[in-house]
Amino acid sequence: AGEDCGEGRSKPCPDPYLRALALLGASAERSVAGVAAGMPVVAIASESREAKVVAAGASMIATDYRDAKLWAALDADAVA
């Protein structure tokens, strides 16, 4: 949340994502959120918003959580 970014900082600060990673013992390479934290981001967006989310730094765009591209990428990552 914005209040987790510290005094004088606002979204999109990476602090909440980085803190969550630290608490979970996870790595940015295995996460799916946080462009500002240097993490890959999957955007769930319609075609009309595609250019906007790409400009914001999305690594991949899925139309919804059932999108075959999303699940193929997750399966490929699990095998890697």
PyMOL Python script that loads the backbone (N, CA, C, O; Angstrom):
from pymol import cmd

cmd.read_pdbstr("""\
ATOM      1  N   ALA A   1       0.828  -1.183   0.000  1.00  0.00           N
ATOM      2  CA  ALA A   1       0.000   0.000   0.000  1.00  0.00           C
ATOM      3  C   ALA A   1       0.871   1.243   0.000  1.00  0.00           C
ATOM      4  O   ALA A   1       2.039   1.185   0.383  1.00  0.00           O
ATOM      5  N   GLY A   2       0.323   2.345  -0.418  1.00  0.00           N
ATOM      6  CA  GLY A   2       1.079   3.595  -0.493  1.00  0.00           C
ATOM      7  C   GLY A   2       1.716   3.998   0.809  1.00  0.00           C
ATOM      8  O   GLY A   2       2.826   4.530   0.814  1.00  0.00           O
ATOM      9  N   GLU A   3       1.030   3.754   1.935  1.00  0.00           N
ATOM     10  CA  GLU A   3       1.604   4.143   3.226  1.00  0.00           C
ATOM     11  C   GLU A   3       2.811   3.288   3.604  1.00  0.00           C
ATOM     12  O   GLU A   3       3.540   3.642   4.531  1.00  0.00           O
ATOM     13  N   ASP A   4       3.038   2.185   2.917  1.00  0.00           N
ATOM     14  CA  ASP A   4       4.194   1.325   3.178  1.00  0.00           C
ATOM     15  C   ASP A   4       5.458   1.814   2.484  1.00  0.00           C
ATOM     16  O   ASP A   4       6.515   1.196   2.611  1.00  0.00           O
ATOM     17  N   CYS A   5       5.357   2.906   1.760  1.00  0.00           N
ATOM     18  CA  CYS A   5       6.488   3.395   0.979  1.00  0.00           C
ATOM     19  C   CYS A   5       7.395   4.333   1.757  1.00  0.00           C
ATOM     20  O   CYS A   5       8.459   4.700   1.259  1.00  0.00           O
ATOM     21  N   GLY A   6       7.020   4.721   2.929  1.00  0.00           N
ATOM     22  CA  GLY A   6       7.872   5.588   3.729  1.00  0.00           C
ATOM     23  C   GLY A   6       7.580   7.060   3.498  1.00  0.00           C
ATOM     24  O   GLY A   6       6.902   7.439   2.544  1.00  0.00           O
ATOM     25  N   GLU A   7       8.108   7.874   4.391  1.00  0.00           N
ATOM     26  CA  GLU A   7       7.898   9.320   4.362  1.00  0.00           C
ATOM     27  C   GLU A   7       8.395   9.922   3.054  1.00  0.00           C
ATOM     28  O   GLU A   7       9.525   9.663   2.638  1.00  0.00           O
ATOM     29  N   GLY A   8       7.557  10.722   2.406  1.00  0.00           N
ATOM     30  CA  GLY A   8       7.948  11.431   1.197  1.00  0.00           C
ATOM     31  C   GLY A   8       8.022  10.567  -0.049  1.00  0.00           C
ATOM     32  O   GLY A   8       8.453  11.043  -1.099  1.00  0.00           O
ATOM     33  N   ARG A   9       7.613   9.310   0.040  1.00  0.00           N
ATOM     34  CA  ARG A   9       7.638   8.416  -1.119  1.00  0.00           C
ATOM     35  C   ARG A   9       6.216   7.974  -1.413  1.00  0.00           C
ATOM     36  O   ARG A   9       5.393   7.859  -0.504  1.00  0.00           O
ATOM     37  N   SER A  10       5.935   7.733  -2.657  1.00  0.00           N
ATOM     38  CA  SER A  10       4.608   7.274  -3.033  1.00  0.00           C
ATOM     39  C   SER A  10       4.736   6.183  -4.076  1.00  0.00           C
ATOM     40  O   SER A  10       5.818   5.927  -4.604  1.00  0.00           O
ATOM     41  N   LYS A  11       3.621   5.550  -4.362  1.00  0.00           N
ATOM     42  CA  LYS A  11       3.618   4.531  -5.405  1.00  0.00           C
ATOM     43  C   LYS A  11       4.166   5.141  -6.686  1.00  0.00           C
ATOM     44  O   LYS A  11       3.873   6.303  -6.970  1.00  0.00           O
ATOM     45  N   PRO A  12       4.925   4.431  -7.447  1.00  0.00           N
ATOM     46  CA  PRO A  12       5.153   2.995  -7.406  1.00  0.00           C
ATOM     47  C   PRO A  12       6.450   2.584  -6.704  1.00  0.00           C
ATOM     48  O   PRO A  12       7.240   1.851  -7.299  1.00  0.00           O
ATOM     49  N   CYS A  13       6.693   3.003  -5.519  1.00  0.00           N
ATOM     50  CA  CYS A  13       7.908   2.589  -4.810  1.00  0.00           C
ATOM     51  C   CYS A  13       7.901   1.065  -4.648  1.00  0.00           C
ATOM     52  O   CYS A  13       6.839   0.474  -4.457  1.00  0.00           O
ATOM     53  N   PRO A  14       9.055   0.433  -4.722  1.00  0.00           N
ATOM     54  CA  PRO A  14       9.130  -1.028  -4.657  1.00  0.00           C
ATOM     55  C   PRO A  14       9.146  -1.593  -3.238  1.00  0.00           C
ATOM     56  O   PRO A  14       9.152  -2.812  -3.069  1.00  0.00           O
ATOM     57  N   ASP A  15       9.153  -0.745  -2.224  1.00  0.00           N
ATOM     58  CA  ASP A  15       9.343  -1.205  -0.846  1.00  0.00           C
ATOM     59  C   ASP A  15       8.404  -2.337  -0.411  1.00  0.00           C
ATOM     60  O   ASP A  15       8.886  -3.322   0.148  1.00  0.00           O
ATOM     61  N   PRO A  16       7.084  -2.243  -0.639  1.00  0.00           N
ATOM     62  CA  PRO A  16       6.218  -3.340  -0.193  1.00  0.00           C
ATOM     63  C   PRO A  16       6.573  -4.675  -0.852  1.00  0.00           C
ATOM     64  O   PRO A  16       6.535  -5.720  -0.201  1.00  0.00           O
ATOM     65  N   TYR A  17       6.916  -4.641  -2.140  1.00  0.00           N
ATOM     66  CA  TYR A  17       7.292  -5.872  -2.839  1.00  0.00           C
ATOM     67  C   TYR A  17       8.594  -6.434  -2.285  1.00  0.00           C
ATOM     68  O   TYR A  17       8.701  -7.633  -2.028  1.00  0.00           O
ATOM     69  N   LEU A  18       9.573  -5.569  -2.103  1.00  0.00           N
ATOM     70  CA  LEU A  18      10.863  -6.010  -1.591  1.00  0.00           C
ATOM     71  C   LEU A  18      10.735  -6.558  -0.175  1.00  0.00           C
ATOM     72  O   LEU A  18      11.387  -7.543   0.171  1.00  0.00           O
ATOM     73  N   ARG A  19       9.906  -5.933   0.637  1.00  0.00           N
ATOM     74  CA  ARG A  19       9.682  -6.414   2.006  1.00  0.00           C
ATOM     75  C   ARG A  19       9.010  -7.783   1.983  1.00  0.00           C
ATOM     76  O   ARG A  19       9.395  -8.678   2.735  1.00  0.00           O
ATOM     77  N   ALA A  20       8.010  -7.947   1.124  1.00  0.00           N
ATOM     78  CA  ALA A  20       7.334  -9.240   1.013  1.00  0.00           C
ATOM     79  C   ALA A  20       8.306 -10.327   0.574  1.00  0.00           C
ATOM     80  O   ALA A  20       8.285 -11.436   1.108  1.00  0.00           O
ATOM     81  N   LEU A  21       9.154 -10.013  -0.392  1.00  0.00           N
ATOM     82  CA  LEU A  21      10.158 -10.987  -0.832  1.00  0.00           C
ATOM     83  C   LEU A  21      11.072 -11.387   0.317  1.00  0.00           C
ATOM     84  O   LEU A  21      11.359 -12.568   0.511  1.00  0.00           O
ATOM     85  N   ALA A  22      11.524 -10.401   1.071  1.00  0.00           N
ATOM     86  CA  ALA A  22      12.420 -10.679   2.195  1.00  0.00           C
ATOM     87  C   ALA A  22      11.727 -11.564   3.233  1.00  0.00           C
ATOM     88  O   ALA A  22      12.323 -12.518   3.734  1.00  0.00           O
ATOM     89  N   LEU A  23      10.479 -11.250   3.555  1.00  0.00           N
ATOM     90  CA  LEU A  23       9.743 -12.034   4.543  1.00  0.00           C
ATOM     91  C   LEU A  23       9.493 -13.465   4.078  1.00  0.00           C
ATOM     92  O   LEU A  23       9.490 -14.398   4.881  1.00  0.00           O
ATOM     93  N   LEU A  24       9.285 -13.627   2.776  1.00  0.00           N
ATOM     94  CA  LEU A  24       9.011 -14.948   2.219  1.00  0.00           C
ATOM     95  C   LEU A  24      10.274 -15.724   1.864  1.00  0.00           C
ATOM     96  O   LEU A  24      10.214 -16.917   1.569  1.00  0.00           O
ATOM     97  N   GLY A  25      11.417 -15.042   1.892  1.00  0.00           N
ATOM     98  CA  GLY A  25      12.648 -15.694   1.465  1.00  0.00           C
ATOM     99  C   GLY A  25      12.625 -15.982  -0.027  1.00  0.00           C
ATOM    100  O   GLY A  25      13.229 -16.951  -0.487  1.00  0.00           O
ATOM    101  N   ALA A  26      11.932 -15.148  -0.777  1.00  0.00           N
ATOM    102  CA  ALA A  26      11.769 -15.336  -2.219  1.00  0.00           C
ATOM    103  C   ALA A  26      12.713 -14.416  -2.978  1.00  0.00           C
ATOM    104  O   ALA A  26      13.342 -13.534  -2.394  1.00  0.00           O
ATOM    105  N   SER A  27      12.804 -14.631  -4.283  1.00  0.00           N
ATOM    106  CA  SER A  27      13.665 -13.799  -5.117  1.00  0.00           C
ATOM    107  C   SER A  27      12.830 -13.044  -6.142  1.00  0.00           C
ATOM    108  O   SER A  27      11.739 -13.479  -6.510  1.00  0.00           O
ATOM    109  N   ALA A  28      13.346 -11.925  -6.592  1.00  0.00           N
ATOM    110  CA  ALA A  28      12.660 -11.121  -7.608  1.00  0.00           C
ATOM    111  C   ALA A  28      12.499 -11.903  -8.903  1.00  0.00           C
ATOM    112  O   ALA A  28      11.501 -11.743  -9.607  1.00  0.00           O
ATOM    113  N   GLU A  29      13.463 -12.740  -9.217  1.00  0.00           N
ATOM    114  CA  GLU A  29      13.412 -13.509 -10.459  1.00  0.00           C
ATOM    115  C   GLU A  29      12.219 -14.458 -10.503  1.00  0.00           C
ATOM    116  O   GLU A  29      11.763 -14.822 -11.587  1.00  0.00           O
ATOM    117  N   ARG A  30      11.709 -14.863  -9.347  1.00  0.00           N
ATOM    118  CA  ARG A  30      10.599 -15.812  -9.292  1.00  0.00           C
ATOM    119  C   ARG A  30       9.274 -15.125  -8.962  1.00  0.00           C
ATOM    120  O   ARG A  30       8.283 -15.800  -8.682  1.00  0.00           O
ATOM    121  N   SER A  31       9.245 -13.815  -8.990  1.00  0.00           N
ATOM    122  CA  SER A  31       8.047 -13.062  -8.643  1.00  0.00           C
ATOM    123  C   SER A  31       7.388 -12.495  -9.887  1.00  0.00           C
ATOM    124  O   SER A  31       8.016 -12.399 -10.941  1.00  0.00           O
ATOM    125  N   VAL A  32       6.118 -12.119  -9.763  1.00  0.00           N
ATOM    126  CA  VAL A  32       5.375 -11.615 -10.918  1.00  0.00           C
ATOM    127  C   VAL A  32       4.839 -10.209 -10.715  1.00  0.00           C
ATOM    128  O   VAL A  32       3.851  -9.840 -11.350  1.00  0.00           O
ATOM    129  N   ALA A  33       5.449  -9.420  -9.859  1.00  0.00           N
ATOM    130  CA  ALA A  33       4.992  -8.053  -9.654  1.00  0.00           C
ATOM    131  C   ALA A  33       6.149  -7.144  -9.292  1.00  0.00           C
ATOM    132  O   ALA A  33       7.142  -7.588  -8.717  1.00  0.00           O
ATOM    133  N   GLY A  34       6.020  -5.886  -9.625  1.00  0.00           N
ATOM    134  CA  GLY A  34       6.977  -4.897  -9.148  1.00  0.00           C
ATOM    135  C   GLY A  34       7.987  -4.409 -10.155  1.00  0.00           C
ATOM    136  O   GLY A  34       9.184  -4.631  -9.973  1.00  0.00           O
ATOM    137  N   VAL A  35       7.548  -3.749 -11.213  1.00  0.00           N
ATOM    138  CA  VAL A  35       8.476  -3.191 -12.198  1.00  0.00           C
ATOM    139  C   VAL A  35       9.535  -2.348 -11.511  1.00  0.00           C
ATOM    140  O   VAL A  35      10.717  -2.444 -11.840  1.00  0.00           O
ATOM    141  N   ALA A  36       9.129  -1.540 -10.578  1.00  0.00           N
ATOM    142  CA  ALA A  36      10.076  -0.663  -9.892  1.00  0.00           C
ATOM    143  C   ALA A  36      11.094  -1.436  -9.074  1.00  0.00           C
ATOM    144  O   ALA A  36      12.168  -0.916  -8.771  1.00  0.00           O
ATOM    145  N   ALA A  37      10.771  -2.670  -8.712  1.00  0.00           N
ATOM    146  CA  ALA A  37      11.697  -3.508  -7.955  1.00  0.00           C
ATOM    147  C   ALA A  37      12.539  -4.376  -8.876  1.00  0.00           C
ATOM    148  O   ALA A  37      13.333  -5.193  -8.409  1.00  0.00           O
ATOM    149  N   GLY A  38      12.370  -4.204 -10.189  1.00  0.00           N
ATOM    150  CA  GLY A  38      13.137  -4.993 -11.144  1.00  0.00           C
ATOM    151  C   GLY A  38      12.588  -6.396 -11.349  1.00  0.00           C
ATOM    152  O   GLY A  38      13.310  -7.296 -11.778  1.00  0.00           O
ATOM    153  N   MET A  39      11.310  -6.577 -11.043  1.00  0.00           N
ATOM    154  CA  MET A  39      10.682  -7.885 -11.183  1.00  0.00           C
ATOM    155  C   MET A  39       9.868  -7.947 -12.467  1.00  0.00           C
ATOM    156  O   MET A  39       9.379  -6.919 -12.938  1.00  0.00           O
ATOM    157  N   PRO A  40       9.716  -9.138 -13.041  1.00  0.00           N
ATOM    158  CA  PRO A  40       8.817  -9.265 -14.187  1.00  0.00           C
ATOM    159  C   PRO A  40       7.373  -9.059 -13.734  1.00  0.00           C
ATOM    160  O   PRO A  40       7.003  -9.449 -12.627  1.00  0.00           O
ATOM    161  N   VAL A  41       6.568  -8.452 -14.588  1.00  0.00           N
ATOM    162  CA  VAL A  41       5.180  -8.154 -14.244  1.00  0.00           C
ATOM    163  C   VAL A  41       4.261  -8.700 -15.322  1.00  0.00           C
ATOM    164  O   VAL A  41       4.479  -8.472 -16.512  1.00  0.00           O
ATOM    165  N   VAL A  42       3.241  -9.416 -14.901  1.00  0.00           N
ATOM    166  CA  VAL A  42       2.199  -9.890 -15.804  1.00  0.00           C
ATOM    167  C   VAL A  42       1.004  -8.970 -15.627  1.00  0.00           C
ATOM    168  O   VAL A  42       0.473  -8.837 -14.525  1.00  0.00           O
ATOM    169  N   ALA A  43       0.585  -8.342 -16.704  1.00  0.00           N
ATOM    170  CA  ALA A  43      -0.580  -7.456 -16.666  1.00  0.00           C
ATOM    171  C   ALA A  43      -1.801  -8.213 -17.161  1.00  0.00           C
ATOM    172  O   ALA A  43      -1.744  -8.900 -18.182  1.00  0.00           O
ATOM    173  N   ILE A  44      -2.888  -8.088 -16.446  1.00  0.00           N
ATOM    174  CA  ILE A  44      -4.172  -8.613 -16.901  1.00  0.00           C
ATOM    175  C   ILE A  44      -4.904  -7.407 -17.476  1.00  0.00           C
ATOM    176  O   ILE A  44      -5.398  -6.556 -16.736  1.00  0.00           O
ATOM    177  N   ALA A  45      -4.967  -7.345 -18.800  1.00  0.00           N
ATOM    178  CA  ALA A  45      -5.505  -6.147 -19.446  1.00  0.00           C
ATOM    179  C   ALA A  45      -6.172  -6.490 -20.768  1.00  0.00           C
ATOM    180  O   ALA A  45      -5.830  -7.478 -21.418  1.00  0.00           O
ATOM    181  N   SER A  46      -7.118  -5.663 -21.147  1.00  0.00           N
ATOM    182  CA  SER A  46      -7.770  -5.813 -22.438  1.00  0.00           C
ATOM    183  C   SER A  46      -6.847  -5.291 -23.533  1.00  0.00           C
ATOM    184  O   SER A  46      -5.885  -4.575 -23.258  1.00  0.00           O
ATOM    185  N   GLU A  47      -7.149  -5.655 -24.772  1.00  0.00           N
ATOM    186  CA  GLU A  47      -6.337  -5.196 -25.901  1.00  0.00           C
ATOM    187  C   GLU A  47      -6.288  -3.678 -25.978  1.00  0.00           C
ATOM    188  O   GLU A  47      -5.280  -3.113 -26.402  1.00  0.00           O
ATOM    189  N   SER A  48      -7.360  -3.013 -25.574  1.00  0.00           N
ATOM    190  CA  SER A  48      -7.388  -1.552 -25.653  1.00  0.00           C
ATOM    191  C   SER A  48      -6.400  -0.900 -24.684  1.00  0.00           C
ATOM    192  O   SER A  48      -6.030   0.257 -24.880  1.00  0.00           O
ATOM    193  N   ARG A  49      -5.967  -1.614 -23.646  1.00  0.00           N
ATOM    194  CA  ARG A  49      -5.018  -1.070 -22.666  1.00  0.00           C
ATOM    195  C   ARG A  49      -3.610  -1.629 -22.856  1.00  0.00           C
ATOM    196  O   ARG A  49      -2.709  -1.306 -22.082  1.00  0.00           O
ATOM    197  N   GLU A  50      -3.414  -2.459 -23.873  1.00  0.00           N
ATOM    198  CA  GLU A  50      -2.134  -3.128 -24.083  1.00  0.00           C
ATOM    199  C   GLU A  50      -0.966  -2.155 -24.172  1.00  0.00           C
ATOM    200  O   GLU A  50       0.049  -2.360 -23.507  1.00  0.00           O
ATOM    201  N   ALA A  51      -1.082  -1.110 -24.970  1.00  0.00           N
ATOM    202  CA  ALA A  51       0.018  -0.149 -25.124  1.00  0.00           C
ATOM    203  C   ALA A  51       0.355   0.519 -23.796  1.00  0.00           C
ATOM    204  O   ALA A  51       1.523   0.769 -23.499  1.00  0.00           O
ATOM    205  N   LYS A  52      -0.663   0.803 -23.006  1.00  0.00           N
ATOM    206  CA  LYS A  52      -0.439   1.472 -21.723  1.00  0.00           C
ATOM    207  C   LYS A  52       0.323   0.577 -20.750  1.00  0.00           C
ATOM    208  O   LYS A  52       1.247   1.045 -20.086  1.00  0.00           O
ATOM    209  N   VAL A  53      -0.043  -0.695 -20.651  1.00  0.00           N
ATOM    210  CA  VAL A  53       0.645  -1.571 -19.704  1.00  0.00           C
ATOM    211  C   VAL A  53       2.050  -1.926 -20.179  1.00  0.00           C
ATOM    212  O   VAL A  53       2.945  -2.131 -19.360  1.00  0.00           O
ATOM    213  N   VAL A  54       2.252  -2.001 -21.491  1.00  0.00           N
ATOM    214  CA  VAL A  54       3.607  -2.216 -22.018  1.00  0.00           C
ATOM    215  C   VAL A  54       4.476  -1.009 -21.681  1.00  0.00           C
ATOM    216  O   VAL A  54       5.620  -1.161 -21.253  1.00  0.00           O
ATOM    217  N   ALA A  55       3.930   0.188 -21.875  1.00  0.00           N
ATOM    218  CA  ALA A  55       4.681   1.405 -21.548  1.00  0.00           C
ATOM    219  C   ALA A  55       5.001   1.476 -20.057  1.00  0.00           C
ATOM    220  O   ALA A  55       6.015   2.054 -19.666  1.00  0.00           O
ATOM    221  N   ALA A  56       4.139   0.889 -19.223  1.00  0.00           N
ATOM    222  CA  ALA A  56       4.366   0.888 -17.776  1.00  0.00           C
ATOM    223  C   ALA A  56       5.383  -0.161 -17.352  1.00  0.00           C
ATOM    224  O   ALA A  56       5.820  -0.174 -16.201  1.00  0.00           O
ATOM    225  N   GLY A  57       5.763  -1.047 -18.283  1.00  0.00           N
ATOM    226  CA  GLY A  57       6.811  -2.019 -17.984  1.00  0.00           C
ATOM    227  C   GLY A  57       6.374  -3.459 -17.866  1.00  0.00           C
ATOM    228  O   GLY A  57       7.153  -4.298 -17.414  1.00  0.00           O
ATOM    229  N   ALA A  58       5.147  -3.776 -18.260  1.00  0.00           N
ATOM    230  CA  ALA A  58       4.696  -5.164 -18.172  1.00  0.00           C
ATOM    231  C   ALA A  58       5.574  -6.070 -19.025  1.00  0.00           C
ATOM    232  O   ALA A  58       5.906  -5.743 -20.165  1.00  0.00           O
ATOM    233  N   SER A  59       5.939  -7.197 -18.463  1.00  0.00           N
ATOM    234  CA  SER A  59       6.737  -8.186 -19.179  1.00  0.00           C
ATOM    235  C   SER A  59       5.869  -9.043 -20.085  1.00  0.00           C
ATOM    236  O   SER A  59       6.330  -9.552 -21.107  1.00  0.00           O
ATOM    237  N   MET A  60       4.615  -9.195 -19.703  1.00  0.00           N
ATOM    238  CA  MET A  60       3.685 -10.047 -20.426  1.00  0.00           C
ATOM    239  C   MET A  60       2.278  -9.523 -20.205  1.00  0.00           C
ATOM    240  O   MET A  60       1.979  -8.955 -19.155  1.00  0.00           O
ATOM    241  N   ILE A  61       1.414  -9.714 -21.194  1.00  0.00           N
ATOM    242  CA  ILE A  61       0.019  -9.301 -21.073  1.00  0.00           C
ATOM    243  C   ILE A  61      -0.870 -10.520 -21.270  1.00  0.00           C
ATOM    244  O   ILE A  61      -0.714 -11.264 -22.239  1.00  0.00           O
ATOM    245  N   ALA A  62      -1.792 -10.717 -20.355  1.00  0.00           N
ATOM    246  CA  ALA A  62      -2.794 -11.769 -20.469  1.00  0.00           C
ATOM    247  C   ALA A  62      -4.164 -11.098 -20.477  1.00  0.00           C
ATOM    248  O   ALA A  62      -4.356 -10.058 -19.847  1.00  0.00           O
ATOM    249  N   THR A  63      -5.108 -11.692 -21.187  1.00  0.00           N
ATOM    250  CA  THR A  63      -6.442 -11.094 -21.252  1.00  0.00           C
ATOM    251  C   THR A  63      -7.232 -11.343 -19.972  1.00  0.00           C
ATOM    252  O   THR A  63      -8.073 -10.527 -19.596  1.00  0.00           O
ATOM    253  N   ASP A  64      -6.970 -12.457 -19.303  1.00  0.00           N
ATOM    254  CA  ASP A  64      -7.562 -12.776 -18.002  1.00  0.00           C
ATOM    255  C   ASP A  64      -6.740 -13.904 -17.382  1.00  0.00           C
ATOM    256  O   ASP A  64      -5.758 -14.354 -17.972  1.00  0.00           O
ATOM    257  N   TYR A  65      -7.137 -14.355 -16.205  1.00  0.00           N
ATOM    258  CA  TYR A  65      -6.360 -15.385 -15.508  1.00  0.00           C
ATOM    259  C   TYR A  65      -6.465 -16.759 -16.161  1.00  0.00           C
ATOM    260  O   TYR A  65      -5.734 -17.675 -15.785  1.00  0.00           O
ATOM    261  N   ARG A  66      -7.356 -16.917 -17.127  1.00  0.00           N
ATOM    262  CA  ARG A  66      -7.479 -18.183 -17.861  1.00  0.00           C
ATOM    263  C   ARG A  66      -6.663 -18.177 -19.139  1.00  0.00           C
ATOM    264  O   ARG A  66      -6.613 -19.192 -19.834  1.00  0.00           O
ATOM    265  N   ASP A  67      -6.024 -17.068 -19.470  1.00  0.00           N
ATOM    266  CA  ASP A  67      -5.269 -16.922 -20.717  1.00  0.00           C
ATOM    267  C   ASP A  67      -4.215 -18.029 -20.845  1.00  0.00           C
ATOM    268  O   ASP A  67      -3.385 -18.210 -19.955  1.00  0.00           O
ATOM    269  N   ALA A  68      -4.257 -18.759 -21.953  1.00  0.00           N
ATOM    270  CA  ALA A  68      -3.333 -19.872 -22.184  1.00  0.00           C
ATOM    271  C   ALA A  68      -1.874 -19.424 -22.177  1.00  0.00           C
ATOM    272  O   ALA A  68      -1.003 -20.174 -21.737  1.00  0.00           O
ATOM    273  N   LYS A  69      -1.593 -18.198 -22.663  1.00  0.00           N
ATOM    274  CA  LYS A  69      -0.205 -17.692 -22.647  1.00  0.00           C
ATOM    275  C   LYS A  69       0.330 -17.602 -21.226  1.00  0.00           C
ATOM    276  O   LYS A  69       1.483 -17.948 -20.965  1.00  0.00           O
ATOM    277  N   LEU A  70      -0.503 -17.142 -20.319  1.00  0.00           N
ATOM    278  CA  LEU A  70      -0.099 -17.011 -18.923  1.00  0.00           C
ATOM    279  C   LEU A  70       0.253 -18.369 -18.336  1.00  0.00           C
ATOM    280  O   LEU A  70       1.306 -18.531 -17.720  1.00  0.00           O
ATOM    281  N   TRP A  71      -0.632 -19.350 -18.527  1.00  0.00           N
ATOM    282  CA  TRP A  71      -0.394 -20.677 -17.956  1.00  0.00           C
ATOM    283  C   TRP A  71       0.787 -21.373 -18.620  1.00  0.00           C
ATOM    284  O   TRP A  71       1.522 -22.107 -17.959  1.00  0.00           O
ATOM    285  N   ALA A  72       0.978 -21.153 -19.917  1.00  0.00           N
ATOM    286  CA  ALA A  72       2.141 -21.735 -20.593  1.00  0.00           C
ATOM    287  C   ALA A  72       3.430 -21.153 -20.025  1.00  0.00           C
ATOM    288  O   ALA A  72       4.403 -21.878 -19.815  1.00  0.00           O
ATOM    289  N   ALA A  73       3.438 -19.855 -19.779  1.00  0.00           N
ATOM    290  CA  ALA A  73       4.629 -19.212 -19.211  1.00  0.00           C
ATOM    291  C   ALA A  73       4.891 -19.716 -17.795  1.00  0.00           C
ATOM    292  O   ALA A  73       6.039 -19.962 -17.427  1.00  0.00           O
ATOM    293  N   LEU A  74       3.843 -19.870 -17.005  1.00  0.00           N
ATOM    294  CA  LEU A  74       4.013 -20.381 -15.643  1.00  0.00           C
ATOM    295  C   LEU A  74       4.506 -21.820 -15.659  1.00  0.00           C
ATOM    296  O   LEU A  74       5.359 -22.190 -14.853  1.00  0.00           O
ATOM    297  N   ASP A  75       3.977 -22.637 -16.568  1.00  0.00           N
ATOM    298  CA  ASP A  75       4.437 -24.022 -16.685  1.00  0.00           C
ATOM    299  C   ASP A  75       5.888 -24.082 -17.129  1.00  0.00           C
ATOM    300  O   ASP A  75       6.661 -24.885 -16.607  1.00  0.00           O
ATOM    301  N   ALA A  76       6.272 -23.240 -18.091  1.00  0.00           N
ATOM    302  CA  ALA A  76       7.657 -23.212 -18.577  1.00  0.00           C
ATOM    303  C   ALA A  76       8.594 -22.792 -17.462  1.00  0.00           C
ATOM    304  O   ALA A  76       9.695 -23.328 -17.340  1.00  0.00           O
ATOM    305  N   ASP A  77       8.165 -21.835 -16.643  1.00  0.00           N
ATOM    306  CA  ASP A  77       8.994 -21.363 -15.538  1.00  0.00           C
ATOM    307  C   ASP A  77       9.157 -22.450 -14.484  1.00  0.00           C
ATOM    308  O   ASP A  77      10.227 -22.579 -13.890  1.00  0.00           O
ATOM    309  N   ALA A  78       8.121 -23.222 -14.248  1.00  0.00           N
ATOM    310  CA  ALA A  78       8.194 -24.283 -13.243  1.00  0.00           C
ATOM    311  C   ALA A  78       9.159 -25.383 -13.669  1.00  0.00           C
ATOM    312  O   ALA A  78       9.793 -26.020 -12.827  1.00  0.00           O
ATOM    313  N   VAL A  79       9.268 -25.604 -14.971  1.00  0.00           N
ATOM    314  CA  VAL A  79      10.163 -26.631 -15.500  1.00  0.00           C
ATOM    315  C   VAL A  79      11.597 -26.143 -15.496  1.00  0.00           C
ATOM    316  O   VAL A  79      12.524 -26.936 -15.327  1.00  0.00           O
ATOM    317  N   ALA A  80      11.792 -24.835 -15.681  1.00  0.00           N
ATOM    318  CA  ALA A  80      13.151 -24.279 -15.786  1.00  0.00           C
ATOM    319  C   ALA A  80      13.927 -24.377 -14.497  1.00  0.00           C
ATOM    320  O   ALA A  80      15.080 -23.951 -14.437  1.00  0.00           O
TER     321      ALA A  80
END
""", "prot")
cmd.dss("prot")
cmd.show_as("cartoon", "prot")
cmd.util.cbc("prot")
cmd.orient("prot")
